[in-house]
């Protein structure tokens, strides 16, 4: 009987150890960030076209 309580306690500790840092990583205070990936075309020093994908987040 004690063995099953230890297993349940260990399982709950493992679940909480994984879930709490995932919850703390949300720094947007209840609002999700919206990100848009845009393609930006620029020119380098030699006049060649350089295409970059830039992510803009609000």
C-alpha positions, -999 to +999 in steps of 0.1 A: +000+000+000+028+024+009+045+017-024+015+029-044+013+061-024+050+067-032+044+061-069+014+085-070+034+112-051+063+107-075+041+110-105+024+142-092+058+157-084+070+150-119+039+165-135+042+196-114+079+200-121+072+200-158+040+221-158+051+250-135+081+262-156+059+260-187+033+282-170+060+306-158+074+310-193+042+328-204+053+364-199+025+381-219+002+386-188-028+368-202-025+380-238-009+359-265+016+375-287+007+378-324+037+373-347+038+379-384+066+367-407+074+391-435+098+388-464+122+418-466+142+425-497+174+446-492+206+451-511+241+443-499+272+465-504+278+450-539+243+456-551+231+420-548+196+413-536+193+398-501+160+384-491+154+379-454+124+367-434+118+389-404+094+381-376+074+410-361+056+404-328+031+426-310 
